[in-house]
């Protein structure tokens, strides 16, 4: 660990703007900036200079290899490493890195998910350099962020739609901003700050549980005597071992240019969170992938394991990541900043209206973008937003929209100052609205926080959807403004129309309440119960038309994602079910039979001594019923897996997994968790929740 001030080593492993400015010839640097800022193609001679300078810099940092780093539809990153060396005369080798190697890579694309876009034997794919996202050195390799496509050009990754969506929302926002008197911006940037939640468990305990090793979550586990009831872990004192882990994570990420700023204990025992500062959406999504990678690798080095599954433990909070999203101009204007008088800030109100309309029209796509087998277990509990998409604005902002809708004047109330009641402590300004941590899509002062993203998921998918649906609203608004005889009056008409048509999606109260489910149904809002149902959004004609309109994804690519995500869902649940069967048959049932034998020996010994063994025999009979129940539930799960394998249609198979297989898994777990509470801990075959959650 470093003793140097952070400022001295922050970003030292990143080929960032400062490095490029210092090392590249001025004309090459300017040409590269033009490529990044003006969306212009890079010339080959410029790329060659960049490649040579980048290679020399990377070797100075200890790199021997380079890799095109990309985000295939597996949900994780991928990389293929090539050495810089090339053979030279006399049996020597020289370090070499050509422009074509920087710009384009050719990975074997046959084993990556394509959803039927291409045959398995069609192996060629391309990774293409993303100049707007900085290259970096990690573990002796130069990492070059890239997009990924097939030989025939189909998009096979999460990065390409994200970058296209950023261009779309930029283009449509600029069309709207032409009708305001500010200094005309040349660019509107989508920015993201992705908070990351995670669990830390001891490595030895992790290795002792097949479910954690194979699935990332516990498939069995009785509730310990203490969970999160006292809420004493939240923002609590950070344990020394965890603190050492967090310090190493911070330092490694700072060297990689990731400005992580906040860290704390979360609500559940063994759960923690870190949060970076906002960055441009493409960079922020890359950095979140880096954060997850560093969390896991540092944990491994410290004999810990970082769990990123959305619901690794039943009965306590799961983990998500909050996608804090905003739009900012290159002139420094935050488009979602209300200002001192938000009722007069028409630009702010217009852009908020665009979000309201977008979320209401395309709630199904938002839900689909965060759906997975893992996130199904988290969403809807009193720990995460429900499956119903709604927007929180706060009563003050809603009152402004109501006034516009009703043609009334809004009475502005200046922010009040408040104090603690202690004379020598300062007063502070009260916010215009409270926070609502139960809302899926909440306005939080100058940004929106989409809280439904799962902890293991890339934020690229949800950000691409947010950018695209907001671009659609802004496109409609721009069309109206461009045709309007009186643009000033039209702005207010647009705000009123969007609010009146879509205010059903606004909810400022408790999204966890049962009353909200009833109210949402009355309003006609969708409540998509699971990932399988949510994925239908990818093949909905209105959504296909939206993504084709802005050239984000075409119809084939949308259908491919539908097929890929269904396939991943089915395989995920099957792996969990098979792991559960393996643990039940090979570990739990033999262990409880062994414990039964001990009980029987005690009964025989007591009876041989003429002692009353009725109570022990009654306990044994009750315990034996649980043992028999475990075997019966295991057989039911075994049959459900076999039946699922017989289903040819993928959508039908996934529905069967979601209903029958998961139900059988829950049945087996219920019995086995009851057995855990009745079995002598010396016989239980793997670490319990108490050991996993409280031994770090």
TAVEN-V380427 format. One line per field, one symbol per residue. ss: DSSP state (a for helix, b for strand, c for the rest). Layout:
ss->???
This chain:
ss->cccccaaaaccccbbcaaaaaaaccaaaaaaaaaaaaacccccaaaaaaaaaaaaaaaaaccccbbbbbbcbcccccbccbbbcbbbbaaabbbbcccaaaaabbccbcccccccccccccccbbbbbbcccccbbbbccbbbbbbbbbbccccbcbcaaaaaaaaaaaaaaaaaaaccccccccccbbbbbbbcbbbbbbbaaaaaccaaaaaaccccccccccccccccccccccccaaaaaaaaaaaaaaaaccccbbbbbbcccccbbbbbbccbbaaaaaaaaaaaaaaaaaaaaaccbbbbccccccccccccbccbbbbbbbccccbcccccccaaacaaaaaaaaaaaaaaaacaaaaaaacccaaaaccccccccccccccbbccaaaaaaaaaaaaccccccccccbbcccccccccbbcccccccccccbbbccccbbbcccbccccaaaaaaaaaaaaaaaaaaaaaaaaacccaaaaaaaaaaaaaaaaaaabcccccccaaaaaaaaaacccccccaaaaaaaaacaaaaaaaaacccccaaaaaaaaaaaaaaaaaaaaaaaaaaaaaaaaaaaaaaaaaaaaaaaaaaaaaacccccaaaaaaaaaaaaaaaaaaaaaaaaaaaaaaaaccccaaaaaaaaaaaaaaaaaaaaaaaaaaaaaccccccccccaaaaaacc
